[in-house]
Amino acid sequence: MTKMIVMLKRREGMTHAEFVKHYTNTHRPLLESIPETQRLVKGFVVSFPVAAPQ
């Protein structure tokens, strides 16, 4: 088993909500549409940072 960790930096001027929406609606579907991904990747775990309590 191989595990891969990818860290992405959002574009300057992009809000956290915009980044999550763009990743969820654009990048993830593109990745999942690749036949090798469908064959080789058994699961995804995605974690987004949350704001610390004030």
mmCIF file of the N, C-alpha and C atoms, coordinates in Angstrom:
data_MODEL
# 
_entry.id   MODEL 
# 
loop_
_atom_site.group_PDB 
_atom_site.id 
_atom_site.type_symbol 
_atom_site.label_atom_id 
_atom_site.label_alt_id 
_atom_site.label_comp_id 
_atom_site.label_asym_id 
_atom_site.label_entity_id 
_atom_site.label_seq_id 
_atom_site.pdbx_PDB_ins_code 
_atom_site.Cartn_x 
_atom_site.Cartn_y 
_atom_site.Cartn_z 
_atom_site.occupancy 
_atom_site.B_iso_or_equiv 
_atom_site.pdbx_formal_charge 
_atom_site.auth_seq_id 
_atom_site.auth_comp_id 
_atom_site.auth_asym_id 
_atom_site.auth_atom_id 
_atom_site.pdbx_PDB_model_num 
ATOM 1   N N  . MET A 1 1  ? 0.846   -1.169 0.000   1.00 0.00 ? 1  MET A N  1 
ATOM 2   C CA . MET A 1 1  ? 0.000   0.000  0.000   1.00 0.00 ? 1  MET A CA 1 
ATOM 3   C C  . MET A 1 1  ? 0.896   1.238  0.000   1.00 0.00 ? 1  MET A C  1 
ATOM 4   N N  . THR A 1 2  ? 0.510   2.213  -0.787  1.00 0.00 ? 2  THR A N  1 
ATOM 5   C CA . THR A 1 2  ? 1.208   3.495  -0.828  1.00 0.00 ? 2  THR A CA 1 
ATOM 6   C C  . THR A 1 2  ? 0.219   4.577  -0.443  1.00 0.00 ? 2  THR A C  1 
ATOM 7   N N  . LYS A 1 3  ? 0.660   5.472  0.419   1.00 0.00 ? 3  LYS A N  1 
ATOM 8   C CA . LYS A 1 3  ? -0.176  6.609  0.799   1.00 0.00 ? 3  LYS A CA 1 
ATOM 9   C C  . LYS A 1 3  ? 0.486   7.869  0.279   1.00 0.00 ? 3  LYS A C  1 
ATOM 10  N N  . MET A 1 4  ? -0.333  8.813  -0.141  1.00 0.00 ? 4  MET A N  1 
ATOM 11  C CA . MET A 1 4  ? 0.190   10.053 -0.684  1.00 0.00 ? 4  MET A CA 1 
ATOM 12  C C  . MET A 1 4  ? -0.504  11.212 0.015   1.00 0.00 ? 4  MET A C  1 
ATOM 13  N N  . ILE A 1 5  ? 0.282   12.179 0.407   1.00 0.00 ? 5  ILE A N  1 
ATOM 14  C CA . ILE A 1 5  ? -0.254  13.390 1.018   1.00 0.00 ? 5  ILE A CA 1 
ATOM 15  C C  . ILE A 1 5  ? 0.035   14.546 0.071   1.00 0.00 ? 5  ILE A C  1 
ATOM 16  N N  . VAL A 1 6  ? -1.012  15.305 -0.247  1.00 0.00 ? 6  VAL A N  1 
ATOM 17  C CA . VAL A 1 6  ? -0.870  16.453 -1.134  1.00 0.00 ? 6  VAL A CA 1 
ATOM 18  C C  . VAL A 1 6  ? -1.369  17.683 -0.394  1.00 0.00 ? 6  VAL A C  1 
ATOM 19  N N  . MET A 1 7  ? -0.568  18.703 -0.391  1.00 0.00 ? 7  MET A N  1 
ATOM 20  C CA . MET A 1 7  ? -0.978  19.960 0.234   1.00 0.00 ? 7  MET A CA 1 
ATOM 21  C C  . MET A 1 7  ? -1.116  21.004 -0.861  1.00 0.00 ? 7  MET A C  1 
ATOM 22  N N  . LEU A 1 8  ? -2.228  21.671 -0.886  1.00 0.00 ? 8  LEU A N  1 
ATOM 23  C CA . LEU A 1 8  ? -2.502  22.679 -1.905  1.00 0.00 ? 8  LEU A CA 1 
ATOM 24  C C  . LEU A 1 8  ? -2.572  24.052 -1.264  1.00 0.00 ? 8  LEU A C  1 
ATOM 25  N N  . LYS A 1 9  ? -2.097  25.042 -1.980  1.00 0.00 ? 9  LYS A N  1 
ATOM 26  C CA . LYS A 1 9  ? -2.176  26.421 -1.516  1.00 0.00 ? 9  LYS A CA 1 
ATOM 27  C C  . LYS A 1 9  ? -3.198  27.140 -2.379  1.00 0.00 ? 9  LYS A C  1 
ATOM 28  N N  . ARG A 1 10 ? -4.104  27.838 -1.726  1.00 0.00 ? 10 ARG A N  1 
ATOM 29  C CA . ARG A 1 10 ? -5.108  28.529 -2.532  1.00 0.00 ? 10 ARG A CA 1 
ATOM 30  C C  . ARG A 1 10 ? -4.553  29.807 -3.116  1.00 0.00 ? 10 ARG A C  1 
ATOM 31  N N  . ARG A 1 11 ? -5.128  30.164 -4.243  1.00 0.00 ? 11 ARG A N  1 
ATOM 32  C CA . ARG A 1 11 ? -4.709  31.370 -4.954  1.00 0.00 ? 11 ARG A CA 1 
ATOM 33  C C  . ARG A 1 11 ? -4.907  32.613 -4.089  1.00 0.00 ? 11 ARG A C  1 
ATOM 34  N N  . GLU A 1 12 ? -4.020  33.561 -4.242  1.00 0.00 ? 12 GLU A N  1 
ATOM 35  C CA . GLU A 1 12 ? -4.169  34.813 -3.506  1.00 0.00 ? 12 GLU A CA 1 
ATOM 36  C C  . GLU A 1 12 ? -5.489  35.470 -3.903  1.00 0.00 ? 12 GLU A C  1 
ATOM 37  N N  . GLY A 1 13 ? -6.215  35.941 -2.917  1.00 0.00 ? 13 GLY A N  1 
ATOM 38  C CA . GLY A 1 13 ? -7.501  36.580 -3.156  1.00 0.00 ? 13 GLY A CA 1 
ATOM 39  C C  . GLY A 1 13 ? -8.673  35.613 -3.150  1.00 0.00 ? 13 GLY A C  1 
ATOM 40  N N  . MET A 1 14 ? -8.403  34.317 -3.094  1.00 0.00 ? 14 MET A N  1 
ATOM 41  C CA . MET A 1 14 ? -9.466  33.312 -3.090  1.00 0.00 ? 14 MET A CA 1 
ATOM 42  C C  . MET A 1 14 ? -9.830  32.996 -1.633  1.00 0.00 ? 14 MET A C  1 
ATOM 43  N N  . THR A 1 15 ? -11.106 33.019 -1.324  1.00 0.00 ? 15 THR A N  1 
ATOM 44  C CA . THR A 1 15 ? -11.532 32.705 0.037   1.00 0.00 ? 15 THR A CA 1 
ATOM 45  C C  . THR A 1 15 ? -11.464 31.199 0.268   1.00 0.00 ? 15 THR A C  1 
ATOM 46  N N  . HIS A 1 16 ? -11.500 30.828 1.521   1.00 0.00 ? 16 HIS A N  1 
ATOM 47  C CA . HIS A 1 16 ? -11.491 29.401 1.869   1.00 0.00 ? 16 HIS A CA 1 
ATOM 48  C C  . HIS A 1 16 ? -12.697 28.695 1.243   1.00 0.00 ? 16 HIS A C  1 
ATOM 49  N N  . ALA A 1 17 ? -13.854 29.312 1.321   1.00 0.00 ? 17 ALA A N  1 
ATOM 50  C CA . ALA A 1 17 ? -15.070 28.711 0.762   1.00 0.00 ? 17 ALA A CA 1 
ATOM 51  C C  . ALA A 1 17 ? -14.958 28.534 -0.757  1.00 0.00 ? 17 ALA A C  1 
ATOM 52  N N  . GLU A 1 18 ? -14.387 29.518 -1.444  1.00 0.00 ? 18 GLU A N  1 
ATOM 53  C CA . GLU A 1 18 ? -14.189 29.413 -2.893  1.00 0.00 ? 18 GLU A CA 1 
ATOM 54  C C  . GLU A 1 18 ? -13.230 28.278 -3.228  1.00 0.00 ? 18 GLU A C  1 
ATOM 55  N N  . PHE A 1 19 ? -12.173 28.134 -2.423  1.00 0.00 ? 19 PHE A N  1 
ATOM 56  C CA . PHE A 1 19 ? -11.198 27.066 -2.643  1.00 0.00 ? 19 PHE A CA 1 
ATOM 57  C C  . PHE A 1 19 ? -11.846 25.696 -2.488  1.00 0.00 ? 19 PHE A C  1 
ATOM 58  N N  . VAL A 1 20 ? -12.596 25.517 -1.421  1.00 0.00 ? 20 VAL A N  1 
ATOM 59  C CA . VAL A 1 20 ? -13.266 24.229 -1.185  1.00 0.00 ? 20 VAL A CA 1 
ATOM 60  C C  . VAL A 1 20 ? -14.238 23.920 -2.323  1.00 0.00 ? 20 VAL A C  1 
ATOM 61  N N  . LYS A 1 21 ? -15.001 24.914 -2.749  1.00 0.00 ? 21 LYS A N  1 
ATOM 62  C CA . LYS A 1 21 ? -15.951 24.723 -3.848  1.00 0.00 ? 21 LYS A CA 1 
ATOM 63  C C  . LYS A 1 21 ? -15.226 24.356 -5.144  1.00 0.00 ? 21 LYS A C  1 
ATOM 64  N N  . HIS A 1 22 ? -14.134 25.052 -5.449  1.00 0.00 ? 22 HIS A N  1 
ATOM 65  C CA . HIS A 1 22 ? -13.374 24.789 -6.674  1.00 0.00 ? 22 HIS A CA 1 
ATOM 66  C C  . HIS A 1 22 ? -12.760 23.388 -6.637  1.00 0.00 ? 22 HIS A C  1 
ATOM 67  N N  . TYR A 1 23 ? -12.177 23.024 -5.512  1.00 0.00 ? 23 TYR A N  1 
ATOM 68  C CA . TYR A 1 23 ? -11.593 21.685 -5.380  1.00 0.00 ? 23 TYR A CA 1 
ATOM 69  C C  . TYR A 1 23 ? -12.675 20.618 -5.542  1.00 0.00 ? 23 TYR A C  1 
ATOM 70  N N  . THR A 1 24 ? -13.777 20.790 -4.842  1.00 0.00 ? 24 THR A N  1 
ATOM 71  C CA . THR A 1 24 ? -14.840 19.790 -4.830  1.00 0.00 ? 24 THR A CA 1 
ATOM 72  C C  . THR A 1 24 ? -15.537 19.650 -6.179  1.00 0.00 ? 24 THR A C  1 
ATOM 73  N N  . ASN A 1 25 ? -15.784 20.773 -6.851  1.00 0.00 ? 25 ASN A N  1 
ATOM 74  C CA . ASN A 1 25 ? -16.576 20.741 -8.079  1.00 0.00 ? 25 ASN A CA 1 
ATOM 75  C C  . ASN A 1 25 ? -15.748 20.655 -9.363  1.00 0.00 ? 25 ASN A C  1 
ATOM 76  N N  . THR A 1 26 ? -14.439 20.950 -9.293  1.00 0.00 ? 26 THR A N  1 
ATOM 77  C CA . THR A 1 26 ? -13.610 20.953 -10.499 1.00 0.00 ? 26 THR A CA 1 
ATOM 78  C C  . THR A 1 26 ? -12.487 19.926 -10.431 1.00 0.00 ? 26 THR A C  1 
ATOM 79  N N  . HIS A 1 27 ? -11.592 20.080 -9.471  1.00 0.00 ? 27 HIS A N  1 
ATOM 80  C CA . HIS A 1 27 ? -10.400 19.237 -9.444  1.00 0.00 ? 27 HIS A CA 1 
ATOM 81  C C  . HIS A 1 27 ? -10.685 17.779 -9.099  1.00 0.00 ? 27 HIS A C  1 
ATOM 82  N N  . ARG A 1 28 ? -11.480 17.538 -8.114  1.00 0.00 ? 28 ARG A N  1 
ATOM 83  C CA . ARG A 1 28 ? -11.732 16.139 -7.734  1.00 0.00 ? 28 ARG A CA 1 
ATOM 84  C C  . ARG A 1 28 ? -12.425 15.365 -8.851  1.00 0.00 ? 28 ARG A C  1 
ATOM 85  N N  . PRO A 1 29 ? -13.476 15.910 -9.496  1.00 0.00 ? 29 PRO A N  1 
ATOM 86  C CA . PRO A 1 29 ? -14.069 15.180 -10.618 1.00 0.00 ? 29 PRO A CA 1 
ATOM 87  C C  . PRO A 1 29 ? -13.080 14.916 -11.759 1.00 0.00 ? 29 PRO A C  1 
ATOM 88  N N  . LEU A 1 30 ? -12.179 15.869 -12.023 1.00 0.00 ? 30 LEU A N  1 
ATOM 89  C CA . LEU A 1 30 ? -11.167 15.643 -13.062 1.00 0.00 ? 30 LEU A CA 1 
ATOM 90  C C  . LEU A 1 30 ? -10.258 14.474 -12.688 1.00 0.00 ? 30 LEU A C  1 
ATOM 91  N N  . LEU A 1 31 ? -9.816  14.460 -11.458 1.00 0.00 ? 31 LEU A N  1 
ATOM 92  C CA . LEU A 1 31 ? -8.960  13.372 -10.994 1.00 0.00 ? 31 LEU A CA 1 
ATOM 93  C C  . LEU A 1 31 ? -9.687  12.034 -11.070 1.00 0.00 ? 31 LEU A C  1 
ATOM 94  N N  . GLU A 1 32 ? -10.921 12.008 -10.632 1.00 0.00 ? 32 GLU A N  1 
ATOM 95  C CA . GLU A 1 32 ? -11.685 10.762 -10.623 1.00 0.00 ? 32 GLU A CA 1 
ATOM 96  C C  . GLU A 1 32 ? -12.045 10.285 -12.026 1.00 0.00 ? 32 GLU A C  1 
ATOM 97  N N  . SER A 1 33 ? -11.972 11.156 -13.026 1.00 0.00 ? 33 SER A N  1 
ATOM 98  C CA . SER A 1 33 ? -12.303 10.760 -14.393 1.00 0.00 ? 33 SER A CA 1 
ATOM 99  C C  . SER A 1 33 ? -11.146 10.052 -15.102 1.00 0.00 ? 33 SER A C  1 
ATOM 100 N N  . ILE A 1 34 ? -9.968  10.084 -14.513 1.00 0.00 ? 34 ILE A N  1 
ATOM 101 C CA . ILE A 1 34 ? -8.805  9.428  -15.108 1.00 0.00 ? 34 ILE A CA 1 
ATOM 102 C C  . ILE A 1 34 ? -8.910  7.922  -14.865 1.00 0.00 ? 34 ILE A C  1 
ATOM 103 N N  . PRO A 1 35 ? -8.862  7.104  -15.923 1.00 0.00 ? 35 PRO A N  1 
ATOM 104 C CA . PRO A 1 35 ? -9.034  5.656  -15.759 1.00 0.00 ? 35 PRO A CA 1 
ATOM 105 C C  . PRO A 1 35 ? -8.056  5.029  -14.760 1.00 0.00 ? 35 PRO A C  1 
ATOM 106 N N  . GLU A 1 36 ? -6.805  5.469  -14.755 1.00 0.00 ? 36 GLU A N  1 
ATOM 107 C CA . GLU A 1 36 ? -5.830  4.913  -13.811 1.00 0.00 ? 36 GLU A CA 1 
ATOM 108 C C  . GLU A 1 36 ? -6.225  5.211  -12.374 1.00 0.00 ? 36 GLU A C  1 
ATOM 109 N N  . THR A 1 37 ? -6.793  6.369  -12.145 1.00 0.00 ? 37 THR A N  1 
ATOM 110 C CA . THR A 1 37 ? -7.243  6.718  -10.800 1.00 0.00 ? 37 THR A CA 1 
ATOM 111 C C  . THR A 1 37 ? -8.353  5.773  -10.373 1.00 0.00 ? 37 THR A C  1 
ATOM 112 N N  . GLN A 1 38 ? -9.309  5.555  -11.256 1.00 0.00 ? 38 GLN A N  1 
ATOM 113 C CA . GLN A 1 38 ? -10.420 4.650  -10.939 1.00 0.00 ? 38 GLN A CA 1 
ATOM 114 C C  . GLN A 1 38 ? -9.910  3.249  -10.626 1.00 0.00 ? 38 GLN A C  1 
ATOM 115 N N  . ARG A 1 39 ? -8.874  2.829  -11.318 1.00 0.00 ? 39 ARG A N  1 
ATOM 116 C CA . ARG A 1 39 ? -8.360  1.477  -11.144 1.00 0.00 ? 39 ARG A CA 1 
ATOM 117 C C  . ARG A 1 39 ? -7.453  1.342  -9.921  1.00 0.00 ? 39 ARG A C  1 
ATOM 118 N N  . LEU A 1 40 ? -6.648  2.360  -9.642  1.00 0.00 ? 40 LEU A N  1 
ATOM 119 C CA . LEU A 1 40 ? -5.611  2.235  -8.627  1.00 0.00 ? 40 LEU A CA 1 
ATOM 120 C C  . LEU A 1 40 ? -5.936  2.847  -7.265  1.00 0.00 ? 40 LEU A C  1 
ATOM 121 N N  . VAL A 1 41 ? -6.729  3.895  -7.234  1.00 0.00 ? 41 VAL A N  1 
ATOM 122 C CA . VAL A 1 41 ? -7.010  4.580  -5.969  1.00 0.00 ? 41 VAL A CA 1 
ATOM 123 C C  . VAL A 1 41 ? -8.207  3.926  -5.301  1.00 0.00 ? 41 VAL A C  1 
ATOM 124 N N  . LYS A 1 42 ? -7.981  3.467  -4.087  1.00 0.00 ? 42 LYS A N  1 
ATOM 125 C CA . LYS A 1 42 ? -9.034  2.760  -3.355  1.00 0.00 ? 42 LYS A CA 1 
ATOM 126 C C  . LYS A 1 42 ? -9.872  3.689  -2.489  1.00 0.00 ? 42 LYS A C  1 
ATOM 127 N N  . GLY A 1 43 ? -9.366  4.861  -2.183  1.00 0.00 ? 43 GLY A N  1 
ATOM 128 C CA . GLY A 1 43 ? -10.144 5.785  -1.353  1.00 0.00 ? 43 GLY A CA 1 
ATOM 129 C C  . GLY A 1 43 ? -9.463  7.136  -1.220  1.00 0.00 ? 43 GLY A C  1 
ATOM 130 N N  . PHE A 1 44 ? -10.249 8.119  -0.877  1.00 0.00 ? 44 PHE A N  1 
ATOM 131 C CA . PHE A 1 44 ? -9.763  9.473  -0.657  1.00 0.00 ? 44 PHE A CA 1 
ATOM 132 C C  . PHE A 1 44 ? -10.136 9.904  0.757   1.00 0.00 ? 44 PHE A C  1 
ATOM 133 N N  . VAL A 1 45 ? -9.253  10.598 1.395   1.00 0.00 ? 45 VAL A N  1 
ATOM 134 C CA . VAL A 1 45 ? -9.572  11.284 2.643   1.00 0.00 ? 45 VAL A CA 1 
ATOM 135 C C  . VAL A 1 45 ? -9.148  12.724 2.434   1.00 0.00 ? 45 VAL A C  1 
ATOM 136 N N  . VAL A 1 46 ? -10.092 13.628 2.569   1.00 0.00 ? 46 VAL A N  1 
ATOM 137 C CA . VAL A 1 46 ? -9.813  15.045 2.346   1.00 0.00 ? 46 VAL A CA 1 
ATOM 138 C C  . VAL A 1 46 ? -10.062 15.785 3.650   1.00 0.00 ? 46 VAL A C  1 
ATOM 139 N N  . SER A 1 47 ? -9.097  16.599 4.045   1.00 0.00 ? 47 SER A N  1 
ATOM 140 C CA . SER A 1 47 ? -9.227  17.390 5.266   1.00 0.00 ? 47 SER A CA 1 
ATOM 141 C C  . SER A 1 47 ? -8.977  18.855 4.930   1.00 0.00 ? 47 SER A C  1 
ATOM 142 N N  . PHE A 1 48 ? -9.893  19.694 5.340   1.00 0.00 ? 48 PHE A N  1 
ATOM 143 C CA . PHE A 1 48 ? -9.742  21.132 5.174   1.00 0.00 ? 48 PHE A CA 1 
ATOM 144 C C  . PHE A 1 48 ? -9.580  21.754 6.560   1.00 0.00 ? 48 PHE A C  1 
ATOM 145 N N  . PRO A 1 49 ? -8.732  22.770 6.684   1.00 0.00 ? 49 PRO A N  1 
ATOM 146 C CA . PRO A 1 49 ? -8.559  23.401 8.001   1.00 0.00 ? 49 PRO A CA 1 
ATOM 147 C C  . PRO A 1 49 ? -9.843  24.101 8.445   1.00 0.00 ? 49 PRO A C  1 
ATOM 148 N N  . VAL A 1 50 ? -10.038 24.133 9.730   1.00 0.00 ? 50 VAL A N  1 
ATOM 149 C CA . VAL A 1 50 ? -11.187 24.856 10.293  1.00 0.00 ? 50 VAL A CA 1 
ATOM 150 C C  . VAL A 1 50 ? -10.654 25.987 11.174  1.00 0.00 ? 50 VAL A C  1 
ATOM 151 N N  . ALA A 1 51 ? -11.441 27.024 11.317  1.00 0.00 ? 51 ALA A N  1 
ATOM 152 C CA . ALA A 1 51 ? -11.026 28.171 12.122  1.00 0.00 ? 51 ALA A CA 1 
ATOM 153 C C  . ALA A 1 51 ? -10.949 27.783 13.595  1.00 0.00 ? 51 ALA A C  1 
ATOM 154 N N  . ALA A 1 52 ? -9.946  28.314 14.270  1.00 0.00 ? 52 ALA A N  1 
ATOM 155 C CA . ALA A 1 52 ? -9.796  28.062 15.699  1.00 0.00 ? 52 ALA A CA 1 
ATOM 156 C C  . ALA A 1 52 ? -10.874 28.829 16.462  1.00 0.00 ? 52 ALA A C  1 
ATOM 157 N N  . PRO A 1 53 ? -11.364 28.238 17.538  1.00 0.00 ? 53 PRO A N  1 
ATOM 158 C CA . PRO A 1 53 ? -12.384 28.963 18.345  1.00 0.00 ? 53 PRO A CA 1 
ATOM 159 C C  . PRO A 1 53 ? -11.788 30.227 18.943  1.00 0.00 ? 53 PRO A C  1 
ATOM 160 N N  . GLN A 1 54 ? -12.583 31.242 18.996  1.00 0.00 ? 54 GLN A N  1 
ATOM 161 C CA . GLN A 1 54 ? -12.132 32.536 19.550  1.00 0.00 ? 54 GLN A CA 1 
ATOM 162 C C  . GLN A 1 54 ? -12.293 32.581 21.042  1.00 0.00 ? 54 GLN A C  1 
# 
